Every structure is written in C-alpha cells, then in structure tokens.
Amino acid sequence: MNSSKIEEVLTSLGYKLTDRGSYWQTSAIYRNGDNNTALQIYKDTGVWKDYVEQTPYMTFEKLLKVTLKTNDEEVIGNYIKEEDPFEFTNLKSTEKITMEKTYPESCLDRLLPHYKFYNDRNISSSTLKLFKGGYATEGKMLKRFVFPIYNLDDKIHGFSGRDMTNSSQRPKWKHIGIKSKWIYPHKLSRESIDSEGEVFLVESIGDVLSLFENNHRNVLCTFGLEISPSLISYIVGLNPSKIYISFNNDSKSENNAGLISALKNFIKLQSFFDNEKIFIHLPTKNDFGEMNFDDISDWHKNRLNIEKNHHDFTIINNISKILEKKSYPEVFLKKFKKFKKNHG
C-alpha cells in the first residue's frame, strides 16, 4: 500500500491526521483517546506507535485490527487491497482483494523428522525441531524439507521447502504463500534482536539455521536478494542500533551477485534508517553453511572492527565500479548521488 491509500483508509475509519512530514500524528480513537499527538503513523509503511500507552512500533494491519476490534482476516482484507500483477482483462488491469491463506498447526503433524540432510551439514536435530521443520512425503512439497512460516499473529501463513533430491530439474527452494509478507523467523529471533540491538539480514533459511546453530539468533531472512517493504516495516518497528546486510559472498564469481545486491539494498535502506546504523558484512565464504564454528565466530567478532568512514568509502567505490559496466534505474542513481554527496 502506498501512503495515499494508507491515508484514505485511516480517514475512512475516522482518524484526523496531522501531517508531520514523514509521518502523521492523530488521536487513538480505538481507545477513545482525545490526545491528537498520541499516535505516530509513518506514511510509507503504516507502522505506528501509541506514545501515551508506550506501545512498541506495530504494523498497519495491527492498527486496523485494534480499530475495527476484530482479527477476522476477511474484514481486514476489505481495507487492504493489492493489485494482482497476474490478473488482466483485455482493456485494463483489475483490482482484487488479496486474501492471505493461513494453515492449521495440525498440518505439521504430517512432516517426518528425517534430519540427516541437515545433520550432515552440521545443523543439529534440536535446532531443526526449534524451527518445526520436517520432511514432506506428499503434496506440493513432496520430497522437500519444509519449514512453516508464521505471521505476526502466530498463525502459519506459508511454507518454505528445501529440495532433498538434488535434482537439476527441481528448484532448490520452493515457497508456498506470499513471500513478500514473510517476517522470518520473528518468533525465534525477536528477543535476541531486542536484547542485542543488532540484526543480520541473510538470504536463505540455510543461513538462518547456521547462525542459530552457532548461537547467533538476531537474524532475519530476506528469501532472496531484495529486502521487502514488509520486512523493512518490521525492522523500523524494532529500531535496532545496527543493521548488517549479510547476503551470500559470491567472491569467486565474475559478478558477485550477493555483494551487488547488498550494495543496492544498502542504498535502499538509507531512506528508512540513519546511515550510521547500516552496514554490509558478508560471510567470509560463499554462505554461512560453508563456515564452521570458528569461521562464524571470527566473522561475528570482526563486525566490531568495521570503521564506518572507510566502510562507506568502500561502498562508494564498489558502486561506482558497477555503474561503469551496468546502468541502473534513475531512482537508484539519485539515492546514490545523495549518499555520495553526504558521505563521500
């Protein structure tokens, strides 16, 4: 949802918004509040906080739930409409309500505790049980090791499955659900992120498992090379002191896709966080699954040695070299020029 749509929904619910630049202020009508500065709602994400009640930052969907006094997803869905890029008519695209499906906890009973694949990769059975993963013997996830994905209301709203056949005819990972809305594994990592004030963003569940196995739980998964708006919104709410982009390090490749994407996302995050909070800290090998305990321990300690001015200078040089070979959208170039002017 864009800011105009968020504003339209809030106004329709009776919120009287005062424009404060990047956010609005308004009263907490869901508790009959009359303090016009009680709520702070960010325009770009809908993330909000009740300063009178001293709540944590929460999602726009949560604000709808407390305002409408319901957890009914169909009711909430009437206020959150998204355009389906695969829905077309002959003349124009049509809007449809995207209803996110949820699944009962009992469906996990059909997953088998076949852990050998991950045990052989130094992931313990206890870690796999923590993530409630298991082997599927039927359905769309046949012959995959499946991990349930929980939403912020503690309901399963998706699955991610790792292929166990090693067949070149099957994708390594298969996802069921709206991946762009996943915040994973928030149930298991939130406490550590809050206590340590830092978060590491990694590409895949395999990276998450490796860091958990080595006692680093302050991690969130991007499921690819883009940080989604939903994940950014969630991190804004966490307000960590440091954010580390730790995508795969394809250093042996001519085009290091992990580094290039980390650079792009570094510039992207400049719109949401102070530069002093954002770092790129790639694994020392291709990914965390290839690193042993000592490798990961050294990598984690080395984050303390990152000198911000040198870090930013290196980023500017790397992006400049990439731009010599490849063109990027104007919106990225404008953000990079601004960053270069302020920190070059």
C-alpha positions in Angstrom: 0.0 0.0 0.0 1.2 3.5 -0.8 0.9 6.5 1.5 -2.2 7.8 -0.3 -4.0 4.5 0.2 -3.0 4.4 3.9 -4.2 7.9 4.4 -7.5 7.1 2.6 -8.1 4.0 4.9 -7.3 5.9 8.1 -9.5 8.8 7.2 -12.4 6.5 6.4 -12.0 5.0 9.8 -12.3 8.4 11.5 -8.7 9.3 12.1 -8.0 13.0 11.8 -4.4 13.2 10.6 -1.9 15.9 11.2 0.9 16.0 8.7 4.4 15.9 10.2 6.5 15.3 7.1 7.4 11.6 7.1 4.6 10.6 9.4 1.1 11.7 10.8 0.0 12.3 14.3 -3.5 11.6 15.5 -5.6 10.5 18.5 -6.0 6.8 19.5 -9.7 6.5 18.5 -9.6 2.8 19.1 -9.4 3.5 22.9 -11.5 6.7 22.7 -8.4 8.8 23.2 -8.6 12.6 22.7 -4.8 13.4 22.6 -4.2 14.5 19.0 -0.5 13.6 19.2 -0.8 10.2 20.9 -0.3 8.2 17.7 2.6 8.4 15.3 1.9 6.7 11.9 4.6 6.5 9.2 3.3 7.4 5.8 5.3 5.0 3.7 4.6 1.8 5.7 1.7 2.5 8.2 4.0 1.4 11.1 2.7 3.1 14.2 3.2 3.7 17.9 1.0 4.9 20.7 3.2 7.2 22.7 0.7 7.6 25.5 0.4 3.9 26.1 4.1 3.4 25.3 3.4 0.5 22.9 6.1 -0.9 20.6 6.0 0.0 17.0 3.4 -2.2 15.3 2.2 -2.9 11.7 -0.6 -1.1 9.9 -2.6 -4.4 9.9 -2.4 -4.4 13.7 -3.8 -0.8 13.8 -6.7 -1.9 11.6 -7.4 -4.9 14.0 -7.5 -2.8 17.1 -9.6 -0.1 15.4 -12.1 -2.5 13.9 -11.9 -4.7 17.0 -11.6 -7.9 15.0 -9.0 -10.4 13.9 -11.2 -11.5 11.0 -8.9 -11.6 8.0 -11.7 -11.1 5.6 -12.8 -7.9 7.3 -9.2 -6.6 7.4 -8.8 -7.6 3.8 -11.5 -5.2 2.8 -9.2 -2.4 3.8 -6.0 -3.7 2.4 -6.4 -4.2 -1.4 -3.5 -5.0 -3.6 -3.2 -5.1 -7.4 -2.6 -8.7 -8.7 0.1 -8.5 -11.4 -1.2 -11.7 -13.0 -4.8 -10.6 -13.3 -5.6 -9.0 -16.6 -8.6 -8.1 -18.8 -8.5 -7.2 -22.5 -8.5 -3.5 -21.8 -7.2 -2.8 -18.3 -5.9 -4.4 -15.2 -8.5 -5.1 -12.4 -8.2 -4.8 -8.7 -8.8 -7.8 -6.5 -8.6 -8.3 -2.8 -5.6 -10.5 -1.9 -6.6 -12.7 1.0 -3.7 -14.4 2.6 -4.3 -18.0 3.4 -3.4 -19.5 6.8 -2.9 -23.1 7.8 -3.7 -25.1 11.0 -0.9 -26.1 13.3 -2.0 -29.7 12.9 -0.7 -29.8 9.3 2.8 -30.0 10.7 2.0 -33.5 12.1 2.4 -34.9 8.5 6.1 -33.8 8.4 8.5 -36.5 9.3 11.6 -36.0 11.5 14.1 -37.0 8.8 17.0 -34.8 9.8 20.0 -36.5 8.1 20.4 -34.0 5.3 20.8 -31.1 7.7 22.7 -33.1 10.3 25.3 -33.8 7.7 25.6 -30.1 7.2 26.3 -29.5 11.0 22.7 -28.5 11.8 21.6 -30.3 15.0 18.2 -32.0 15.4 17.4 -29.7 18.3 17.8 -26.7 16.0 15.5 -28.3 13.4 12.9 -29.1 16.0 13.0 -25.5 17.2 12.1 -24.4 13.6 9.4 -27.2 13.5 10.9 -28.4 10.2 10.3 -31.8 8.7 10.3 -34.0 5.6 7.2 -34.0 3.3 6.1 -37.2 1.7 3.1 -35.9 -0.2 1.6 -32.8 -1.8 3.2 -29.8 -3.3 6.2 -30.1 -1.1 6.9 -33.8 -1.9 10.5 -34.8 -1.1 11.3 -31.4 0.5 12.4 -30.5 4.0 9.7 -28.0 4.9 9.7 -25.0 7.3 6.5 -23.4 8.4 6.4 -19.6 8.2 4.5 -17.8 11.0 2.9 -14.3 10.7 2.9 -11.7 13.5 -0.3 -13.2 14.9 1.4 -16.5 15.3 -0.5 -18.2 12.5 1.1 -20.3 9.8 0.8 -18.3 6.5 3.4 -20.0 4.4 5.9 -22.8 3.9 9.5 -22.9 2.5 10.8 -26.2 1.3 14.4 -27.3 0.5 14.7 -30.0 -2.2 16.1 -33.3 -0.9 16.6 -35.0 -4.3 19.4 -32.8 -5.6 17.7 -33.0 -9.0 18.6 -30.3 -11.6 15.0 -30.5 -12.7 13.7 -29.1 -9.4 14.3 -25.7 -7.9 16.5 -25.8 -4.7 13.8 -23.9 -2.7 10.0 -23.8 -3.2 7.8 -21.4 -1.4 4.0 -21.5 -0.7 2.4 -18.2 0.4 3.0 -14.5 -0.1 6.8 -14.4 0.3 6.9 -10.6 0.3 4.9 -10.6 3.6 7.1 -13.0 5.4 9.0 -11.9 8.6 11.1 -14.9 9.4 11.9 -16.2 11.9 10.5 -13.4 14.1 9.1 -15.8 16.7 12.6 -17.1 17.4 14.8 -14.1 16.8 12.8 -11.1 18.2 14.1 -11.4 21.8 17.7 -11.6 20.6 17.3 -8.6 18.3 15.8 -6.6 21.1 18.5 -7.5 23.6 21.5 -7.1 21.3 20.2 -4.1 19.4 21.5 -5.6 16.2 20.0 -7.6 13.3 21.7 -9.6 10.5 19.8 -9.9 7.2 20.6 -13.1 5.3 19.4 -14.7 2.0 18.0 -18.1 3.0 16.8 -20.3 5.8 20.0 -22.3 5.5 21.9 -19.2 6.6 19.5 -18.6 9.4 20.0 -22.2 10.6 23.8 -21.9 10.5 23.8 -18.7 12.6 21.3 -20.2 15.1 23.4 -23.3 15.4 26.3 -21.1 16.4 24.3 -19.1 19.0 23.6 -16.0 16.9 19.8 -15.6 16.9 19.4 -12.0 16.0 18.8 -12.7 12.3 16.0 -12.3 9.7 15.7 -13.9 6.3 15.1 -12.0 3.1 14.3 -15.1 1.0 16.4 -13.7 -1.9 18.3 -10.6 -2.8 15.6 -8.0 -2.1 14.6 -6.6 1.3 10.8 -6.5 1.1 8.7 -3.4 2.2 7.1 -5.7 4.9 10.5 -6.6 6.3 11.6 -3.0 6.3 8.5 -2.0 8.1 9.1 -4.6 10.7 12.7 -3.5 11.2 11.6 0.1 11.5 9.4 -1.1 14.4 12.3 -2.9 16.1 14.5 0.3 15.8 17.9 -1.6 16.1 21.1 0.3 16.6 22.8 -1.6 13.8 21.6 -3.4 10.7 24.0 -5.8 8.9 23.3 -6.9 5.3 24.9 -10.3 5.2 24.0 -11.7 1.8 26.0 -14.5 0.1 29.5 -13.7 -0.8 30.0 -14.9 -4.4 33.6 -13.7 -4.5 34.7 -16.3 -6.9 32.2 -15.3 -9.5 32.9 -12.5 -12.0 29.6 -10.9 -10.9 29.3 -11.2 -7.1 25.5 -11.2 -7.0 25.4 -11.1 -3.2 27.7 -8.1 -3.0 25.9 -6.2 -5.8 22.5 -6.8 -4.1 23.9 -5.9 -0.7 25.1 -2.6 -2.2 21.7 -1.9 -3.8 19.8 -2.7 -0.5 22.3 -0.6 1.5 21.3 2.5 -0.6 17.6 1.5 -0.4 17.7 1.4 3.4 19.1 4.9 3.5 15.5 6.1 3.0 14.4 4.5 6.3 17.3 4.5 8.7 20.2 6.7 9.7 23.4 5.8 7.7 25.3 5.2 10.9 23.1 2.1 11.6 23.6 0.3 8.2 26.5 -1.9 7.4 27.4 -4.6 4.8 29.1 -7.6 6.4 29.2 -10.6 4.1 30.2 -14.1 5.2 33.8 -14.9 4.6 32.9 -17.9 2.5 30.1 -18.3 -0.1 27.4 -18.6 2.6 27.2 -19.3 6.3 26.5 -23.0 5.6 30.1 -23.3 4.4 31.6 -21.8 7.5 32.5 -23.7 10.7 32.1 -22.6 14.3 35.5 -20.7 14.3 34.7 -19.1 10.9 31.4 -17.7 12.1 32.8 -16.7 15.5 35.6 -14.7 13.8 33.1 -13.2 11.3 30.9 -12.1 14.2 33.8 -10.5 16.1 35.1 -8.7 13.1 31.9 -6.7 12.8 33.2 -4.6 15.7 36.3 -3.7 13.7 34.3 -2.1 10.9 35.3 1.6 10.7 32.3 3.5 9.3 34.0 6.1 7.2 36.2 3.5 5.5 33.2 1.2 5.1 31.2 4.0 3.3 34.2 4.9 1.1 34.5 1.3 0.0 30.8 1.2 -0.8 31.0 4.3 -3.0 34.0 2.8 -4.8 32.2 -0.5 -5.4 29.0 1.1 -6.7 30.9 3.4 -8.9 32.8 0.5 -10.5 29.5 -1.4 -11.0 27.9 1.7 -12.7 30.8 1.7 -15.2 29.6 -1.6 -16.5 25.8 -1.6 -15.9 23.1 1.0 -15.9 20.6 1.3 -13.0 17.2 3.0 -12.6 17.2 6.7 -12.1 15.6 6.4 -8.6 18.7 4.4 -7.5 21.1 6.8 -9.1 19.5 9.7 -7.3 19.8 8.0 -3.9 23.4 7.0 -4.6 24.4 10.6 -5.6 22.8 11.8 -2.4 24.7 9.3 -0.3 27.9 10.0 -2.1 27.5 13.7 -1.5 26.8 13.3 2.2 29.3 10.6 2.9 31.9 10.5 0.2 
